[in-house]
């Protein structure tokens, strides 16, 4: 049994320690460790932990989102945006089921979106082809990154470059994320 003990002012730090469980909706584990009381909290906490990773571990402060129809997060990248959406699921995410939603976010953005990141526990094998098809007809790449990979990037970055801002250009990948391209 894993004990979760994080002493911090920022409650989101504890959520990062259970980031993978939040992405997989491991409700039994999350309840047993007093992370959630209600199932609905799982998604919200997954988003909070993602914001924490970008802001406090990768040193890129997410932009404030307005309205109700928007991605879960947005970052400035030069004169463009990088957007992301969290998908917490017990099964692999099939991008085809969500691409219209993401396309709407991209098309209604006030600036170009260089990459749209989908953060999930895992992806179907067909999802990569959806990324390729989308980028053939649009100027936006779709990056499929698991929660585990994002957390690993943040931890490795912090170890090698403590306090330094992460270059978001590393996320300009299409299809499945390749950590080897970061040289960490």
C-alpha angles and dihedrals in degrees: 000000000000116000115212113210120159121159107202144128090233111073090199091071090071088052091057089058088061096035095124092048090050091051092049092045090235089177095170092056093042092051093045089054094046093244095126137019097183128041090231090066091066095074094042092050091047088057092045092051091049090052089050092051093053095041105038105023103032094029096228110125112219115235121247112260122216131200125019106271102072143107119271092255147008133194132189114247112180103300093336140063138251110206131190141190127199119222113189109191140152089226136044115290115245105210091205088070092058107029095097090054091049092045089055091053091048095046095047094048117119089223134036115277110223095188135005112207122207111200114197142137092259142333137232116251090244091060093078091059089052088056091051093047092048095050092048089065101031139047091236126090120214115220120199109203127168121229088243092055093049092049091047091051090051094047094047091045091052092049095049100032108025112194094001123127113251114235104241089203086085086073092059092107129123120224121355117012117254111204092187089073089067096063091220 
